[in-house]
């Protein structure tokens, strides 16, 4: 039974994040008052609280009022800047249901279609968790190369561009996002930076710019395209870069030396859908770089446990071979 406890922690945190209950119990509160104020089923709220008390997510004061633990308020409250609740939401609402459907899928039933319109916003938000860890490394590249113009292909909520604009308002920053809801949210978040950030909605494969840029980002993007199209996408990036420009790819790698459990589970999720595709391997990206006019400068880990890496590629002259190395 102990092995099942980890799911209880996850389930309890997910419910608390979804209904913003850890914020509701940020200060000691009476259960009935919270149920009435939030229009919740009192019996089910009591049952959720019982689980929370048993696993330590909640505490009961001497007068019977309930208060959330400091850790849960920090990491699962909607209002906390450190919250990972959106990751729980993606896992419980998207990944777990798909993985539970594997028996039917393995029997030959029709594959699923990834509902982009339904989950695009959630996926864009979970990408911000990677962004917090990846941006310092990207900023090092910006400083080292003296980058003055950036294009983010598949920019999501444009978090990377906002961070760049806050530190370097003189830079020319451009983002492209296909999903309308995500694009509109990005516009709202970039409002204070509209002097240096320009956003477009559309398919990156058809996107063009009047002036080439010095750095292009393609983050958490490649697994939305079949392997045979990934070289074309890198050719597209090459055509939008200045000579010697940099392409930054952030993605989990299927053959990274760490994080094999995550990569395998992620690939299982991808393979259950007709419109999602396997994680790229380092060898695949290396081959795509050779064919699309890039050389790999370095590969650095972002989240080792998740096999997430940042790969920096330099646009090269057609006659330049270049040495490639893998440093993570």
C-alpha positions in Angstrom: 0.0 0.0 0.0 2.9 2.4 0.6 3.7 2.4 -3.1 0.2 4.0 -3.7 0.9 6.9 -1.3 2.8 8.9 -4.0 -0.4 9.1 -6.1 -2.3 10.4 -3.1 0.2 13.3 -2.7 -0.1 14.0 -6.4 -3.9 13.8 -6.5 -4.4 15.9 -3.4 -2.0 18.6 -4.7 -3.7 18.6 -8.1 -7.2 19.1 -6.6 -5.9 21.8 -4.3 -4.2 23.6 -7.2 -7.2 23.3 -9.6 -9.7 24.7 -7.1 -7.1 27.1 -5.5 -7.7 25.5 -2.1 -4.2 26.0 -0.7 -4.7 29.7 -1.2 -8.2 29.4 0.4 -6.5 27.8 3.5 -3.5 30.1 3.4 -4.7 31.4 6.8 -6.5 29.1 9.3 -10.0 28.7 8.0 -13.3 27.0 9.0 -14.3 24.2 6.5 -17.9 25.2 6.3 -17.0 28.9 5.6 -14.7 27.9 2.8 -17.3 25.5 1.3 -19.9 28.2 1.4 -17.7 31.0 0.0 -16.3 28.9 -2.8 -19.6 27.1 -3.5 -18.1 23.6 -3.0 -19.6 20.3 -1.9 -18.9 20.4 1.9 -18.7 16.6 2.3 -16.2 16.2 -0.5 -14.2 19.1 0.8 -14.1 17.4 4.2 -12.8 14.2 2.5 -10.1 16.1 0.6 -9.1 17.8 3.9 -8.9 14.3 5.7 -6.5 13.1 3.0 -4.5 16.4 3.3 -4.2 16.0 7.1 -3.1 12.4 6.8 -0.3 13.1 4.3 0.8 16.4 5.8 -0.4 18.8 3.2 -2.8 20.4 5.8 -2.8 21.0 9.5 -5.6 21.3 12.0 -5.4 24.1 14.6 -6.6 23.5 18.2 -9.8 25.3 17.4 -10.6 23.0 14.5 -9.7 25.4 11.7 -7.5 24.1 8.8 -4.3 25.7 7.4 -2.2 24.6 4.4 1.5 23.8 5.0 4.0 26.4 4.0 5.5 24.1 1.3 2.1 23.6 -0.4 1.4 27.3 -0.3 4.7 28.0 -1.9 4.8 25.3 -4.6 1.1 24.5 -5.4 -0.8 27.7 -4.7 -2.0 29.5 -7.9 -0.7 32.8 -6.7 2.9 31.7 -5.9 5.6 32.5 -8.4 7.2 29.1 -7.5 4.1 27.1 -8.2 4.5 23.8 -10.1 0.7 23.2 -10.0 0.3 23.6 -13.8 2.6 20.6 -14.2 0.3 18.5 -12.0 -2.6 19.7 -14.1 -0.9 18.6 -17.3 0.1 15.3 -15.9 -3.3 14.4 -14.4 -5.5 15.8 -17.1 -3.4 15.0 -20.2 -0.6 12.4 -19.7 -2.1 10.0 -17.2 -5.5 9.5 -19.1 -3.6 8.7 -22.3 -1.2 6.3 -20.6 -4.2 4.5 -19.0 -5.7 4.0 -22.4 -2.7 1.9 -23.5 -4.5 -1.5 -23.2 -7.1 -0.5 -25.7 -4.5 1.2 -28.0 -2.2 -1.9 -27.9 -5.1 -4.0 -29.0 -5.2 -2.1 -32.2 -7.9 0.5 -31.5 -7.6 3.8 -33.2 -4.8 6.2 -32.0 -5.8 9.4 -30.2 -5.6 12.9 -31.6 -3.8 15.5 -29.4 -6.5 18.1 -28.7 -4.3 21.2 -29.3 -7.1 23.7 -28.8 -8.0 22.2 -25.5 -4.5 21.7 -24.0 -2.3 24.3 -25.8 -2.7 26.9 -23.0 -1.7 24.3 -20.3 1.3 23.1 -22.3 2.4 26.7 -22.9 2.2 27.3 -19.1 4.2 24.2 -18.2 6.9 25.3 -20.6 7.5 28.3 -18.3 8.8 25.9 -15.7 11.5 24.8 -18.2 12.1 28.5 -19.1 13.1 29.4 -15.5 15.9 26.9 -15.6 16.9 27.4 -19.2 16.9 31.2 -19.5 20.2 31.8 -17.5 22.0 29.5 -20.0 20.4 31.3 -23.0 21.3 34.6 -21.5 25.0 33.5 -21.4 24.8 32.8 -25.1 23.3 36.2 -25.8 26.1 37.9 -23.9 28.9 35.8 -25.3 27.8 36.4 -28.9 26.6 40.0 -28.5 23.2 39.1 -29.9 21.0 42.0 -30.9 18.0 40.3 -32.6 16.1 37.1 -31.6 13.3 35.1 -33.2 11.4 32.6 -31.1 9.6 30.0 -33.3 6.7 28.5 -31.3 7.1 31.2 -28.6 4.1 30.1 -26.4 3.4 32.8 -23.9 6.6 34.6 -25.0 8.3 34.2 -21.6 11.8 34.1 -23.0 11.2 37.3 -25.0 9.8 39.1 -22.0 12.9 38.2 -20.0 15.2 39.4 -22.7 13.2 42.7 -23.2 13.4 43.4 -19.4 17.2 43.2 -19.5 17.9 44.3 -23.1 15.2 46.8 -24.3 17.4 47.7 -27.2 17.1 44.2 -28.7 14.9 43.4 -31.7 12.7 40.5 -30.5 10.1 38.6 -32.5 7.9 35.6 -31.7 5.7 33.3 -33.7 2.9 31.3 -32.2 0.4 29.1 -34.1 -2.3 28.7 -31.5 -4.7 31.7 -31.3 -5.5 31.5 -27.6 -1.8 31.2 -26.6 -0.9 34.0 -29.0 -3.5 36.3 -27.5 -2.3 35.6 -24.0 1.3 36.3 -25.2 0.1 39.7 -26.5 -1.3 40.6 -23.1 1.8 39.6 -21.3 4.1 41.4 -23.7 2.1 44.6 -23.6 4.6 46.6 -21.6 7.4 45.5 -24.0 5.6 46.3 -27.2 8.4 48.7 -28.2 10.9 45.8 -28.7 8.7 42.7 -29.0 6.7 41.9 -32.1 4.4 38.9 -32.1 2.8 37.0 -35.0 0.2 34.3 -35.2 0.8 31.7 -37.8 2.5 28.5 -39.0 6.3 28.8 -38.5 6.8 26.9 -41.8 5.2 29.8 -43.7 6.7 32.6 -41.6 9.0 35.2 -43.2 10.8 38.3 -42.0 12.2 41.3 -43.8 15.4 41.3 -41.8 17.3 38.3 -40.7 18.1 37.7 -37.0 21.2 36.7 -35.1 19.6 34.0 -32.9 16.6 31.7 -33.3 15.0 29.6 -30.6 13.0 26.4 -31.2 12.0 25.2 -27.7 9.9 22.2 -26.9 8.9 22.1 -30.6 10.4 19.2 -32.6 8.1 16.5 -31.2 5.2 18.3 -32.9 6.7 17.4 -36.3 7.5 14.0 -37.9 11.2 13.3 -38.1 11.2 13.7 -41.9 10.0 17.4 -41.5 12.5 18.4 -38.9 15.3 18.9 -41.3 13.0 21.2 -43.3 12.3 23.2 -40.2 16.0 23.6 -39.5 16.5 24.6 -43.2 13.8 27.2 -42.5 15.7 28.5 -39.4 18.9 28.6 -41.5 17.2 30.8 -44.0 16.1 33.3 -41.4 19.5 33.6 -39.7 22.4 36.0 -40.4 25.8 34.4 -41.4 27.3 32.8 -38.3 23.9 33.1 -36.5 22.9 30.8 -33.7 20.0 28.3 -33.5 19.1 27.2 -29.9 17.0 24.0 -29.5 15.6 23.0 -26.1 14.1 19.6 -26.1 14.2 16.2 -24.2 16.5 13.8 -26.0 15.6 10.1 -26.3 19.2 9.0 -26.1 20.5 11.3 -23.3 22.5 9.5 -20.6 20.2 10.5 -17.8 16.4 10.7 -17.6 15.7 7.5 -19.5 12.5 6.8 -17.5 11.0 10.2 -18.3 12.0 10.1 -21.9 10.5 6.6 -22.3 7.2 7.7 -20.7 7.1 10.8 -22.8 7.7 8.8 -25.9 4.9 6.4 -24.9 2.6 9.4 -24.6 3.6 10.8 -28.0 3.2 7.5 -29.7 -0.3 7.1 -28.5 -1.3 10.1 -30.8 -1.6 10.3 -34.5 -0.5 14.0 -34.5 2.5 13.8 -32.1 5.9 12.3 -32.7 8.8 10.7 -30.9 11.4 12.7 -29.1 14.5 13.5 -31.2 17.7 11.8 -30.5 21.1 13.6 -30.4 22.1 11.6 -33.5 19.0 12.8 -35.3 19.7 16.4 -34.5 23.3 16.0 -35.5 22.2 14.5 -38.8 19.7 17.3 -39.4 22.4 19.9 -38.6 24.7 18.3 -41.2 22.0 18.5 -43.9 20.6 22.0 -43.0 23.9 24.0 -42.8 24.6 24.0 -39.1 27.3 22.7 -36.8 26.6 21.8 -33.2 28.7 24.0 -30.9 27.6 22.5 -27.6 24.9 20.6 -25.8 24.1 21.5 -22.2 21.7 19.8 -19.7 18.7 21.8 -18.5 16.9 19.1 -16.4 19.0 15.9 -16.3 16.2 13.9 -14.7 13.9 14.8 -17.6 16.6 14.4 -20.4 16.0 18.0 -21.2 19.0 19.6 -23.0 19.9 22.9 -24.7 21.6 22.4 -28.0 23.4 25.4 -29.6 24.1 25.3 -33.4 26.0 27.7 -35.5 25.0 28.5 -39.1 28.0 27.6 -41.2 29.2 28.3 -44.8 28.4 25.5 -47.2 32.0 24.5 -47.5 32.7 24.4 -43.7 32.6 21.0 -42.1 33.2 21.8 -38.5 33.6 19.5 -35.5 30.6 18.5 -33.4 30.7 17.6 -29.8 28.3 16.5 -27.1 29.2 17.8 -23.7 26.2 16.9 -21.5 
